[in-house]
Amino acid sequence: MIEMTAVQLGKQIGQKQISVAEAVEASFAQIERVEKDVNSFVTLDKEAALKSAAEVQKKIDAGELTGPLAGVPVAIKDNMCTEGMLTTCSSKILSNFHPTFSSEAVLNLQREGAVIIGKTNMDEFAMGSTTETSYYGPTKNPWNLNHVPGGSSGGSCSAVAAGEAFYALGSDTGGSIRQPSSFCGVVGIKPTYGTVSRYGLVAYGSSLDQIGPVAKDVTDCATILEAIASYDRKDSTSIKREDTNFTEALKADVKGMKIGIPRDYFGEGLDPQVKEAVLKAAQELKAQGAEVEEFDLSLVEYAIPAYYVIAAAEASSNLERFDGVKYGYRSQDYDGLHNMYKKTRSEGFGAEVKRRIMLGSFVLSSGYYDAYYLKALRVKALIKQAFDRAFEKYDVILGPAAPTTAPKLGESLADPIKMYLGDIYTIAVNLTGLPGISVPCGMDDKGLPIGVQLIGNRFEEKKIIQTAFTYEQTRTLLYSPLYKGIEKEAR
């Protein structure tokens, strides 16, 4: 059963071939087998999942739930509030936080009949690219346990790649869905900013954060995105979209579609094997009838400094609320209110979070605001204009999701700047609010997956879904070695 995609399983449940409880038990059996090795989850609740499964089964039997995801178990990234279930953002400071409400994206899935099995591990407050900054220890890559799964949604991508969850939700602030999807050999979509409500998502960079799906294939991702996309009055950045029927785009046809490949994405720092696999994917799309050509995108080298200034500034503002007063961890030994704030935050936050709070506070401080923060906002506007010009000519932009395959555990944290540079191909999509998808496109000589990234214009998810779906038809699905009895397959 764990080999099935979410949509395949949903169909079997709808046809009464498999019960919801059996699907939940299958997930937990696989979790029991591999979780000690991969550490994908922070919280698991089998009792609540089976109780929910019984309720969902009744509604399916009564004909009240007929959607493609009804009864399918899901894992949720641990920065989305889930009523009554521990939500920690993988940080000590929220290690005892049980929200009194659920995030809108989670509620949308529950309305479709999804069963939550647990909350996935992540980089603390989504700050990191490897899932090693978690208070609960690093998550490991199911393809090779000595390597990272990527981040910050590494737990969600690892859970899907290890067969522990049929699909998962992640959040993407600078590539946090697409980069770990590439490292773990799964499919992940970052939708247009404002398509999925951010209500109940614990904020890191409010102008950049977006929730999206992680799954085995493009069909699953389109189906999940359709379920979670909605206008929400509780989120001031939510957009009322008329057309969110993303599964319409699941057709293998790219004839006449114009695909642009930025030369800037294939220069120094790109692993030769990643380059070869991504360009091979472009050739495959050309063979299917797409027009493929190279072009100069420009401003690529400015995306990383602009992103880290803006994201850190927003993070320092958003993380002010964690002070030990209303909820979360509070230091036991303090003298007075100011000392309590200081000790709580010193003990509660990890090194990477402290680094970004300090950087953000610095760029927002008097005398530096104009020199750094305002300048970064201007660069963001210029990058947006560069993409606007590109989309006047191309339907889709194709490039790598990451410059390398998954690094070894411990390699990235030793050099934070190197870790930041690993986001070079993903962050511009967040700065400009564009949709992007990562699809597996090969393996390197170490047996680690490589992902190709497809970027679309705002509100044109259907184009990237259709292009990704067309490409996916030329390949077989990837199954990590943690799937019992399944041979790794990669063409």
Secondary structure, DSSP 8 states (H G I E B T S, - for coil): -TTS-HHHHHHHHHTTSS-HHHHHHHHHHHHHHHHHHH--EEEE-HHHHHHHHHHHHHHHHTTS--STTTT-EEEEETTB-BTTB---TT-GGGTT---SS--HHHHHHHHTT-EEEEEE--SGGG--SSS-S-TT----BTTBTTB---SSSHHHHHHHHTTS-SEEEEEESSSTTHHHHHHHT-EEEE--TTSS--TTB--SSTTT-EEEEEESSHHHHHHHHHHH----TT-TT----S---GGGG-----TT-EEEEEGGGGSTT--HHHHHHHHHHHHHHHHTT-EEEEE----HHHHHHHHHHHHHHHHHHHGGG-SSSSSS---SS-SSHHHHHHHHHHHHS-HHHHHHHHHHHHHHSTTTIIIIIIHHHHHHHHHHHHHHHHHHH-SEEEEESSSSS--BTTTTTT-HHHHHHTTTTTHHHHHHT--EEEEEEEE-TTS-EEEEEEEE-TT-HHHHHHHHHHHHTTS-----TTSTT------
